[in-house]
């Protein structure tokens, strides 16, 4: 059980450097919960909020939506990253109109403007 939604907790979105930054967008979390409900299995957050130092250390974009708590990198054992990205794009309006990046092993999803890579 999560403390933000049925399946997601704030600690999943906390910056990995240990700084404590965990101010995640509730719009992002709600959209991820709907995606998880569509998948029917856990969706794992591999990266959520990032402070500037951690973002720089992992090679993140200078204006990354992770810095605002409006992005998450996610994966699931049930679907390939391409399948998960397609499901997000075609079933969740926030991601249809937001950013989706396909990477080996995970998908970047954000609630910023529409972009694809």
Rosetta silent file (secondary structure, phi, psi, omega in degrees, C-alpha in Angstrom):
SEQUENCE: XXXXXXXXXXXXXXXXXXXXXXXXXXXXXXXXXXXXXXXXXXXXXXXXXXXXXXXXXXXXXXXXXXXXXXXXXXXXXXXXXXXXXXXXXXXXXXXXXXXXXXXXXXXXXXXXXXXXX
SCORE:     score description
SCORE:     0.000 S_00000001
   1 L     0.000  137.217 -178.959    0.000    0.000    0.000 S_00000001
   2 L   -99.014  163.269  176.546    1.255    3.435   -0.897 S_00000001
   3 L   -98.160   -6.486  175.372    0.966    6.727    0.926 S_00000001
   4 L  -103.084  -44.037  175.639    0.394    8.746   -2.279 S_00000001
   5 L  -139.392 -174.260  179.834   -1.893    6.383   -4.184 S_00000001
   6 L   -56.210  -37.457 -173.769   -2.994    2.799   -3.771 S_00000001
   7 L  -119.077   -6.863 -176.895    0.357    1.483   -5.032 S_00000001
   8 L  -116.682  137.210  178.298    2.874    4.340   -4.921 S_00000001
   9 L  -116.585  152.213 -178.652    4.714    5.786   -1.933 S_00000001
  10 H   -56.023  -38.927 -176.608    6.672    9.013   -1.665 S_00000001
  11 H   -60.494  -26.169  179.261    9.916    7.167   -0.843 S_00000001
  12 H   -65.720  -25.758 -175.393    9.866    5.561   -4.329 S_00000001
  13 H   -98.682   -5.417 -176.508   10.242    9.018   -5.881 S_00000001
  14 L   -64.438  144.844  177.944   12.922   10.374   -3.496 S_00000001
  15 L   -55.968  135.528 -175.732   16.243   11.506   -4.962 S_00000001
  16 L   -72.515  -11.983 -179.061   18.707    8.621   -4.931 S_00000001
  17 L   -77.406  -13.728 -179.629   21.562   10.730   -3.523 S_00000001
  18 L    92.331    7.700 -177.983   19.903   10.780   -0.098 S_00000001
  19 L   -71.095  -18.690  179.432   19.352   14.564    0.016 S_00000001
  20 L    98.443   -4.492  179.950   15.673   14.080    0.863 S_00000001
  21 L   -66.528  115.912 -179.025   14.174   15.765   -2.209 S_00000001
  22 L  -144.313   27.743 -177.236   10.852   13.981   -2.750 S_00000001
  23 L   -81.239   73.307 -175.754    8.448   16.732   -3.842 S_00000001
  24 L   -83.107  144.481  177.285    6.800   14.664   -6.569 S_00000001
  25 L   -67.278  126.849  177.568    3.901   15.996   -8.653 S_00000001
  26 H   -66.977  -27.335  175.084    0.627   14.394   -7.608 S_00000001
  27 H   -63.545  -40.359  176.465   -0.499   14.659  -11.250 S_00000001
  28 H   -64.408  -46.845 -177.076    2.438   12.459  -12.243 S_00000001
  29 H   -64.395  -41.095  178.336    1.735    9.957   -9.477 S_00000001
  30 H   -62.786  -41.556  178.730   -1.977    9.763  -10.329 S_00000001
  31 H   -65.118  -40.070  177.362   -1.128    9.148  -14.008 S_00000001
  32 H   -65.573  -34.827  177.682    1.363    6.434  -13.011 S_00000001
  33 H   -64.922  -41.538  177.717   -1.271    4.802  -10.818 S_00000001
  34 H   -65.186  -36.472  176.215   -3.672    4.639  -13.778 S_00000001
  35 H   -64.652  -44.045  178.174   -0.868    3.154  -15.885 S_00000001
  36 H   -60.582  -41.266  178.198   -0.193    0.567  -13.180 S_00000001
  37 H   -62.177  -37.671  177.197   -3.909   -0.264  -13.078 S_00000001
  38 H   -66.939  -41.199 -179.607   -3.826   -0.841  -16.860 S_00000001
  39 H   -68.836  -37.789 -179.409   -0.758   -3.078  -16.592 S_00000001
  40 L    79.682   10.286 -179.716   -2.255   -5.025  -13.700 S_00000001
  41 L  -145.062  165.595  179.619    1.203   -5.568  -12.191 S_00000001
  42 L   -57.960  141.135  170.512    3.746   -3.418  -10.333 S_00000001
  43 L  -112.351  120.151 -173.997    5.355   -0.533  -12.187 S_00000001
  44 E   -94.169  130.747  176.219    8.776    0.162  -10.663 S_00000001
  45 E   -88.846  112.824  179.592   10.121    3.701  -10.341 S_00000001
  46 E   -91.992  -21.365  174.707   13.845    3.542  -11.085 S_00000001
  47 E  -157.362  128.856  178.779   14.320    7.323  -10.889 S_00000001
  48 L  -120.299 -109.950  178.648   11.913   10.014   -9.744 S_00000001
  49 L   -68.058  143.963  175.749   12.866   13.321   -8.154 S_00000001
  50 L  -136.781  133.639  170.057   16.450   14.495   -8.616 S_00000001
  51 L   -76.628  166.831 -177.617   18.332   17.331   -6.991 S_00000001
  52 H   -59.562  -41.166 -178.831   20.638   19.331   -9.295 S_00000001
  53 H   -64.199  -46.758 -179.196   23.775   17.534   -8.081 S_00000001
  54 H   -65.771  -41.556  179.095   22.344   14.049   -8.597 S_00000001
  55 H   -58.995  -43.236  178.142   20.875   15.019  -11.974 S_00000001
  56 H   -63.969  -42.188 -178.008   24.293   16.280  -13.090 S_00000001
  57 H   -65.548  -29.327  179.513   25.999   13.124  -11.775 S_00000001
  58 L   -95.036    4.101  178.237   23.692   10.832  -13.764 S_00000001
  59 L    77.566   25.761  179.646   23.995   12.901  -16.950 S_00000001
  60 L   -71.042  159.660  178.449   20.429   14.241  -16.836 S_00000001
  61 L   -62.926  146.762 -177.590   19.270   17.123  -19.010 S_00000001
  62 L   -56.583  -39.611 -179.497   19.961   20.595  -17.587 S_00000001
  63 L  -107.918   36.351 -176.826   16.220   21.387  -17.467 S_00000001
  64 L   -55.983  141.610  174.754   15.069   17.849  -16.662 S_00000001
  65 H   -69.802  -15.448  172.816   11.518   17.389  -15.429 S_00000001
  66 H   -62.264  -32.846 -179.562   13.024   15.148  -12.736 S_00000001
  67 H   -65.543  -23.447 -179.176   14.288   18.387  -11.108 S_00000001
  68 H  -100.123   -2.475 -175.601   10.665   19.522  -10.714 S_00000001
  69 L    73.867   23.073 -176.593    9.315   16.184   -9.524 S_00000001
  70 L  -112.236   16.144 -179.329    7.345   15.915  -12.777 S_00000001
  71 E  -143.111  152.170  173.799    9.144   12.894  -14.301 S_00000001
  72 E  -146.200  142.844  170.238    9.813    9.270  -13.500 S_00000001
  73 E   -98.203  127.569 -171.903   11.795    6.526  -15.161 S_00000001
  74 E  -134.208  159.531  174.788    9.780    3.322  -14.862 S_00000001
  75 E  -151.504  164.421  174.312    9.809   -0.331  -15.809 S_00000001
  76 L  -147.005  148.021  179.929    7.716   -3.441  -15.363 S_00000001
  77 L   -73.034  -20.333 -174.734    8.541   -7.103  -15.713 S_00000001
  78 L   -77.624  -32.746 -173.433    5.359   -7.716  -17.714 S_00000001
  79 L  -125.992  151.426  171.352    6.067   -5.418  -20.691 S_00000001
  80 L   -70.566  162.555  176.217    9.073   -4.321  -22.716 S_00000001
  81 H   -56.431  -38.769  177.949    9.952   -0.625  -22.491 S_00000001
  82 H   -63.826  -42.960  178.338    8.422   -0.106  -25.944 S_00000001
  83 H   -65.393  -40.990  179.289    5.178   -1.804  -24.960 S_00000001
  84 H   -65.699  -41.502  177.965    5.008    0.176  -21.699 S_00000001
  85 H   -62.327  -44.120  178.437    5.669    3.449  -23.551 S_00000001
  86 H   -62.659  -43.664  178.943    2.933    2.669  -26.090 S_00000001
  87 H   -60.876  -44.646  178.845    0.466    1.788  -23.337 S_00000001
  88 H   -61.177  -45.284 -176.408    1.262    5.043  -21.519 S_00000001
  89 H   -65.717  -38.541 -171.802    0.937    7.103  -24.692 S_00000001
  90 H   -99.320   -1.154  179.839   -2.348    5.632  -25.869 S_00000001
  91 H  -126.753  -17.343 -175.630   -4.207    5.173  -22.561 S_00000001
  92 L  -119.292  108.831 -175.345   -3.092    7.939  -20.157 S_00000001
  93 H   -54.446  -36.962 -179.404   -3.864   11.518  -21.322 S_00000001
  94 H   -62.363  -33.459  179.023   -1.104   13.082  -19.187 S_00000001
  95 H   -86.940  -31.553  173.621    1.492   10.968  -20.991 S_00000001
  96 H   -57.694  -37.156 -178.490   -0.157   11.290  -24.414 S_00000001
  97 L   -99.810    5.296 -177.462    0.341   15.041  -23.951 S_00000001
  98 L  -114.263 -158.961 -178.251    3.631   14.764  -22.023 S_00000001
  99 E   -96.110  135.666  176.654    7.138   13.493  -22.527 S_00000001
 100 E  -134.718  122.047  176.608    7.947    9.867  -23.332 S_00000001
 101 E  -121.838  130.047 -179.834   11.469    8.580  -23.803 S_00000001
 102 E   -99.290  125.297  179.928   12.252    4.966  -24.674 S_00000001
 103 E  -130.898  159.535  174.068   15.497    3.553  -23.270 S_00000001
 104 L   -63.185  118.403  175.537   16.899    0.036  -22.914 S_00000001
 105 L    92.864  -14.410  179.266   15.342   -1.316  -19.727 S_00000001
 106 E  -158.883  169.391  177.856   13.088    1.612  -18.801 S_00000001
 107 E  -124.967  133.661  171.743   10.745    4.351  -20.003 S_00000001
 108 E   -89.152  128.807  176.304   10.956    8.028  -19.083 S_00000001
 109 E  -128.147  133.554  174.984    7.488    9.526  -18.495 S_00000001
 110 E  -142.447  164.193 -177.902    6.788   13.153  -17.627 S_00000001
 111 L  -104.406   25.771  174.266    3.882   15.563  -17.393 S_00000001
 112 L   -82.101 -159.989  178.073    5.639   18.362  -19.291 S_00000001
 113 L   -69.063  161.913 -177.237    4.881   19.341  -22.889 S_00000001
 114 L   -67.294  121.647  176.086    4.505   16.678  -25.575 S_00000001
 115 E  -149.141  152.831  177.226    7.868   15.290  -26.687 S_00000001
 116 E  -137.511  140.720  173.531    9.090   11.902  -27.911 S_00000001
 117 L  -155.625    0.000    0.000   12.543   10.359  -28.084 S_00000001
